[in-house]
Amino acid sequence: MGLPSGYFRFFTQLAKNNHKAWFDEHRSEYEHDVRAPFISLVGDLISEIHRVDPAIAMQPKDTMYRINRDVRFSKDKAPYKLQMGANISRHGKKAMGKPGLYFEVNAKGGLIAVGCYMPNKEELTMYRDLIMHEAADLHSALQHKQFTQLFGELQGERNKVLPEEFRAAAAQEPLLFNKQFFAWTQVPKSVFTGADAAQQMLAYWNAAKPLNDFFDRVWE
């Protein structure tokens, strides 16, 4: 099942009343219209993905992020996020440097992101070594028809200077300069509201599977 109209109405109202008193007064709406339907959608998506990737078999709660914001180091002290989000990855929701699918849904729609968002130094070195030796497979994944239709192209920040062991190869393979390997796209509300929402979202997983599978070679 998709997300109900109350889900989007709640976040529209929260944007105007982002403080604890209002949230506490409307907590029952959050639980009924937001959290429960989102858990259901994540569970449905996990079930759909499991059919094509048996390694994806976790519980929705293990993929979802809290609605509470971490405001310790932020000038913006609004206590709540204006969306729900989940990261579906065989490596766990906190593994932001490893392959997976992240999605979030706000009052107007949402986004879906795939690939490796924030690799740490060790992960980045391993990915670059993989690309240096198997770049043709990465380019094949990026040219996959479904990937280009839904995500366009690989995104992410790039380094100006590389470690010495990659400099010669980078002259032939510019993707070695990347320090992030992800793609994302905005997704209309209609994708998340229909009875076939999980099936529609599965198309994004399938489109990114060659890319995610490529980087998962490092962890096999």
Secondary structure, DSSP 4 states (H G I P E B T S, - for coil): ----HHHHHHHHHHHH--SHHHHHHTHHHIIIIIIHHHHHHHHHHHHHHHHH-TT----GGGTBPPSB---TT-S----B-SSEEEEE-TT-TT-TTSSEEEEEE-SSEEEEEEEESS--HHHHHHHHHHHHHHHHHHHHHHT-HHHHHHT-S-B--B-SS--HHHHHHHTT-GGGGBS-EEEEEEEEHHHHHSTTHHHHHHHHHHHHHHHHHHHHGGG-
